[in-house]
């Protein structure tokens, strides 16, 4: 691939875009942690007021909730500390890029990437499990494809993990290309899994809602309730942000392969922004699902599915006593 030396103006703009994206990503990560913390504490509070016989089904969700919180908080804190050091010990433009490159090869970045891979795998695993429990008594074979995609995703995640731990991210132009290809494969497999699981979960919820409203026409099946449940249960924000991230990352990679050998700054910034949103929703989407389960608004397993549909349109008595409206 023939490349031309980038101009000083391009380097300045590249450094500015990179710094802006890092700053924006840190703000998004901080907001993400705050929302997760609220849902974890509120979910735990609801869990502790739940009768003992109902806690057994919800305990794994509580454990998973705090696991995702911890696994996503540590890398966010590591990245914040690293970006502070890069900004403090460098001057603008070329020196900033050199410090940023050095930081990407550090053990701190490796630890952050490993934890990130772990919580994304947990979140996607939860989505796959929710898909499985909805279909296991109807057509178990339906989930064969998402399971195979998930196994492929885990394989690429492990390959990426080895790549990170051996510190081969930026050693040569070859390694940079390999890193970009791994990232594209990783995101596309995750997005494919999310699209399939989202479609299967959405279809099941819509069919069940329709059947339920026909069986009990007097019930008030509120539209906004159905939409809220559909969006949260199917992890739609994660799927959309991941899809856009994958598309713009692929376009960005194509720019690297062009004769100029450098990315479009606008495409790069867009890809990185959707990447930040994707990793944010990779933690936030499962937390929203878990929050609905731990507060009694959603099913913990297939046996709870029909009753959770009923709760979404009527006032139910919560486990600890009193009335609550399950309209969200």
C-alpha angles and dihedrals in degrees: 000000000000114000134188124218109262116240123248090249091055091050091051092050091045091053091047093050091047092050092047092050091048091050092048092047091053092051091050091048092051092050090047092054091049092053092045091050091053093049093046094051094042091046091050091049091052090046092054091053092049118104113262094246091060096044095075094070094045100044095083089053091053091050091048091048094056091041091057090045092053095042092051097040096055096055091044090054092045091051092048091051092046094049090049091054092047091050094044098047098042139065122223127289118000098018091049090054091048092051091046091051091049090050091053089061094050128109088241091063091046091053091047093050093047093053090045091054089050098054094043089053090049093049094048089046090055091051090050091049092050088051091050096050091052094052104031096096096039108041113343091181089068091077093053093093096049090047091054091047090050091052089051089048091052089050092053090044091055091047089051090048092054089046090053096044093050088052093231096139101109107006094116142354087263091056092047089054091047090050091052092048091049091049092051092047090046094051095042092052091048091047092047090052091047093048093050095044092043091052093048094046093044092049092049093048093047093048092046092048091050093048091046094050091049092050092047107027092169091066117101102236097188116211096220090051091054092047093048092050092046094051095046100040093047094046089231096167090055092050095048096045091045092050093050091045091052093048096049092042090055091048089048091051090050088056089054088055093051121103090261090054095210134102130249104255092219093051091045093052091046092049092048092047093052087043090058090048091048093054090044093054090042085071100027099049096057089043090056090050091048090047090057091049096047092047092049096249096115141033122276090197140356092280091063095048101093093042090051089054089053091049092054091067104032141046111263132190109251121227096254094048133269132072129287132178114232098202097130 
